[in-house]
Structures are given as C-alpha cells and as structure tokens.
Amino acid sequence: MEDNKREFIIRLEKLTRETGVSIGGCGCCGSPFLRELKKEELHDSAGYSYGDQVIWVSKMYMDEWDEHHKGIIKE
C-alpha cells in the first residue's frame, strides 16, 4: 500500500475513535456511507480494513471479522 494511503487510513481510524462514526464503502449501493458505531465496536483490535473496500472491522461482527481482519491497517 502506498504510504500516503496508509497514513490516511491511520488518521481516519483516530477520527473514528474520537467521533464514533465510521465511513465505509465498496463503490456501489450508495457508497461511501457513514455509520454510528456502538462503544463495543471501538475495541483496541478493531480498525479499518482496506482492500477491495474500506470497512470498519470489529470482533462484534464475526462474519466481517473473519473475512477482513487481516487487512486492518495499524500504525
């Protein structure tokens, strides 16, 4: 991943943790979209996965976690 995209995702994670609002999208169906997160979705291992889509990934939703957690971008 290019350094500037990686830095963007890292900063976006910080903003999401501050506001409790995530952005996601795959490029169809009205993407991108904003979603208010529950406190439980902001655990330490949660974060943005970047690949074919941008998505906030949390263990709270195991189907998404299993599919996307390896793509989570962290500092």
ROSE-4610 file (N, C-alpha, C; in Angstrom, 1 decimal, always signed):
// ROSE-4610
residu = [M/M/M/E/E/E/D/D/D/N/N/N/K/K/K/R/R/R/E/E/E/F/F/F/I/I/I/I/I/I/R/R/R/L/L/L/E/E/E/K/K/K/L/L/L/T/T/T/R/R/R/E/E/E/T/T/T/G/G/G/V/V/V/S/S/S/I/I/I/G/G/G/G/G/G/C/C/C/G/G/G/C/C/C/C/C/C/G/G/G/S/S/S/P/P/P/F/F/F/L/L/L/R/R/R/E/E/E/L/L/L/K/K/K/K/K/K/E/E/E/E/E/E/L/L/L/H/H/H/D/D/D/S/S/S/A/A/A/G/G/G/Y/Y/Y/S/S/S/Y/Y/Y/G/G/G/D/D/D/Q/Q/Q/V/V/V/I/I/I/W/W/W/V/V/V/S/S/S/K/K/K/M/M/M/Y/Y/Y/M/M/M/D/D/D/E/E/E/W/W/W/D/D/D/E/E/E/H/H/H/H/H/H/K/K/K/G/G/G/I/I/I/I/I/I/K/K/K/E/E/E]
num = [1/1/1/2/2/2/3/3/3/4/4/4/5/5/5/6/6/6/7/7/7/8/8/8/9/9/9/10/10/10/11/11/11/12/12/12/13/13/13/14/14/14/15/15/15/16/16/16/17/17/17/18/18/18/19/19/19/20/20/20/21/21/21/22/22/22/23/23/23/24/24/24/25/25/25/26/26/26/27/27/27/28/28/28/29/29/29/30/30/30/31/31/31/32/32/32/33/33/33/34/34/34/35/35/35/36/36/36/37/37/37/38/38/38/39/39/39/40/40/40/41/41/41/42/42/42/43/43/43/44/44/44/45/45/45/46/46/46/47/47/47/48/48/48/49/49/49/50/50/50/51/51/51/52/52/52/53/53/53/54/54/54/55/55/55/56/56/56/57/57/57/58/58/58/59/59/59/60/60/60/61/61/61/62/62/62/63/63/63/64/64/64/65/65/65/66/66/66/67/67/67/68/68/68/69/69/69/70/70/70/71/71/71/72/72/72/73/73/73/74/74/74/75/75/75]
x = [+0.9/+0.0/+0.9/+0.5/+1.2/+1.2/+2.3/+2.5/+1.4/+1.0/+0.0/-1.4/-1.7/-3.0/-3.0/-1.9/-1.7/-1.9/-1.2/-1.3/-2.8/-3.4/-4.8/-5.7/-5.6/-6.3/-6.0/-4.8/-4.4/-5.0/-5.0/-5.6/-7.1/-7.7/-9.2/-9.6/-8.8/-9.1/-9.1/-8.2/-8.2/-9.4/-9.8/-11.0/-12.3/-12.3/-13.5/-13.5/-12.4/-12.4/-12.8/-12.5/-12.9/-14.4/-14.9/-16.3/-17.3/-16.8/-17.7/-18.5/-18.0/-18.6/-17.6/-18.0/-17.1/-17.6/-16.7/-17.0/-16.7/-17.5/-17.3/-17.8/-17.4/-17.9/-17.1/-17.8/-17.2/-17.3/-18.0/-18.1/-19.5/-20.4/-21.7/-22.7/-24.0/-25.1/-25.0/-24.7/-24.7/-23.4/-22.4/-21.1/-20.5/-19.7/-19.4/-20.6/-20.6/-21.7/-21.0/-21.8/-21.3/-22.2/-21.6/-22.3/-21.9/-22.9/-22.5/-22.2/-21.1/-20.7/-21.1/-21.3/-21.6/-20.2/-20.2/-18.9/-18.2/-18.9/-18.3/-17.5/-17.9/-17.2/-15.9/-15.5/-14.3/-13.2/-13.2/-12.2/-10.8/-9.8/-8.4/-8.0/-8.5/-8.2/-9.0/-10.1/-10.9/-10.1/-10.6/-9.9/-10.4/-9.9/-10.2/-9.5/-10.2/-9.6/-9.7/-8.6/-8.5/-8.1/-8.9/-8.6/-9.5/-10.4/-11.4/-12.5/-12.5/-13.4/-12.8/-13.4/-13.0/-14.1/-13.7/-14.7/-14.1/-14.9/-14.6/-14.8/-13.8/-14.0/-13.9/-14.8/-14.9/-15.2/-14.7/-15.0/-16.5/-17.2/-18.6/-19.4/-18.8/-19.5/-18.5/-18.6/-17.6/-17.5/-18.6/-18.5/-17.6/-17.8/-16.9/-15.5/-15.4/-14.1/-13.3/-13.9/-13.2/-12.7/-13.5/-13.2/-12.2/-12.2/-11.5/-10.4/-10.3/-9.4/-7.9/-7.5/-6.1/-5.7/-6.7/-6.4/-6.5/-6.7/-6.7/-5.4/-5.4/-4.2/-4.0/-2.9/-2.5/-1.1/-0.8/+0.5/+1.6]
y = [-1.2/+0.0/+1.2/+2.2/+3.5/+4.1/+4.8/+5.4/+6.4/+7.3/+8.3/+7.7/+6.6/+5.9/+5.3/+4.7/+4.1/+5.1/+6.3/+7.4/+7.9/+8.0/+8.4/+7.5/+6.1/+5.2/+5.3/+5.4/+5.6/+6.8/+7.9/+9.1/+9.0/+8.3/+8.1/+7.2/+6.3/+5.4/+6.3/+7.2/+8.1/+9.0/+9.5/+10.3/+9.5/+8.3/+7.4/+7.1/+6.9/+6.6/+7.9/+9.1/+10.3/+10.6/+10.3/+10.7/+9.6/+8.3/+7.2/+7.0/+7.6/+7.5/+6.9/+5.8/+5.2/+5.6/+5.4/+5.6/+4.2/+3.8/+2.6/+2.6/+1.7/+1.6/+0.7/+0.2/-0.7/-0.1/+1.0/+1.7/+1.4/+0.8/+0.6/+0.8/+0.7/+0.8/+2.0/+3.2/+4.4/+4.6/+3.9/+4.1/+5.5/+6.1/+5.7/+6.0/+5.5/+5.7/+6.0/+6.6/+6.9/+6.0/+5.6/+4.7/+5.1/+5.3/+5.5/+4.1/+4.1/+2.8/+2.7/+1.5/+1.3/+1.3/+1.5/+1.5/+0.2/-0.9/-2.2/-2.4/-1.6/-1.7/-1.0/-0.3/+0.5/-0.1/-1.4/-2.1/-1.9/-2.2/-2.0/-2.7/-3.9/-4.6/-4.2/-3.5/-3.0/-2.0/-1.8/-0.8/-0.9/-0.1/-0.1/-1.1/-1.9/-2.8/-2.2/-2.2/-1.6/-2.6/-2.8/-3.8/-3.5/-4.4/-4.1/-3.2/-2.9/-2.0/-1.4/-0.3/+0.3/-0.1/-0.7/-1.1/-1.1/-0.6/-0.7/-2.1/-2.8/-4.2/-4.3/-5.0/-5.2/-6.7/-7.2/-8.6/-8.8/-7.7/-7.7/-8.4/-8.3/-8.9/-9.9/-11.2/-12.2/-12.5/-12.5/-12.8/-11.8/-10.5/-9.5/-9.6/-9.9/-10.0/-11.1/-12.3/-13.4/-13.1/-12.4/-12.1/-10.9/-9.9/-8.7/-8.3/-9.0/-8.5/-8.5/-9.4/-9.4/-8.2/-7.5/-6.3/-5.0/-5.1/-3.9/-3.2/-1.9/-1.0/-0.4/-0.6/-0.1/+0.6/+1.5/+2.2/+1.2]
z = [+0.0/+0.0/+0.0/-0.8/-0.8/+0.6/+0.9/+2.2/+2.5/+1.5/+1.8/+2.0/+1.4/+1.7/+3.0/+3.4/+4.7/+5.8/+5.6/+6.6/+6.7/+5.6/+5.6/+6.4/+6.2/+7.0/+8.5/+8.8/+10.2/+10.9/+10.2/+10.7/+10.7/+9.7/+9.7/+10.9/+11.3/+12.5/+13.7/+13.9/+15.0/+15.0/+13.9/+13.8/+14.2/+13.7/+14.0/+15.5/+16.1/+17.6/+18.4/+17.9/+18.5/+18.4/+17.2/+16.9/+17.0/+16.9/+17.0/+15.6/+14.6/+13.3/+12.3/+11.6/+10.6/+9.2/+8.3/+6.8/+6.2/+5.3/+4.6/+3.2/+2.4/+1.0/+0.1/-0.9/-1.8/-3.3/-3.4/-4.7/-5.3/-4.6/-5.2/-4.1/-4.4/-3.5/-2.6/-3.1/-2.3/-1.5/-1.9/-1.2/-1.6/-0.7/+0.6/+1.5/+2.7/+3.7/+5.1/+6.0/+7.3/+8.2/+9.3/+10.3/+11.7/+12.6/+14.0/+14.6/+15.4/+16.0/+17.4/+17.9/+19.3/+20.0/+21.3/+22.1/+21.9/+21.9/+21.8/+20.5/+19.4/+18.1/+18.1/+19.1/+19.2/+20.0/+20.2/+21.0/+20.3/+21.0/+20.5/+19.2/+19.0/+17.8/+16.6/+16.8/+15.7/+14.8/+13.6/+12.8/+11.4/+10.5/+9.1/+8.3/+7.5/+6.6/+5.2/+4.5/+3.2/+2.2/+1.2/+0.1/-1.0/-1.3/-2.4/-1.9/-0.6/+0.0/+1.3/+1.8/+3.0/+4.0/+5.2/+6.1/+7.5/+8.5/+9.9/+10.3/+10.9/+11.2/+12.7/+13.3/+14.8/+15.0/+16.1/+16.5/+16.9/+17.0/+17.3/+16.2/+15.0/+13.8/+13.2/+13.7/+13.4/+11.9/+11.2/+9.7/+9.1/+9.3/+8.8/+9.3/+10.6/+11.2/+10.6/+10.4/+9.8/+8.4/+7.7/+6.3/+6.1/+7.0/+6.7/+7.8/+8.9/+10.0/+9.6/+8.7/+8.3/+7.5/+7.0/+6.2/+7.0/+8.3/+9.2/+9.2/+9.0/+8.9/+10.3/+10.8/+12.1/+12.0/+13.0/+13.0/+13.2]
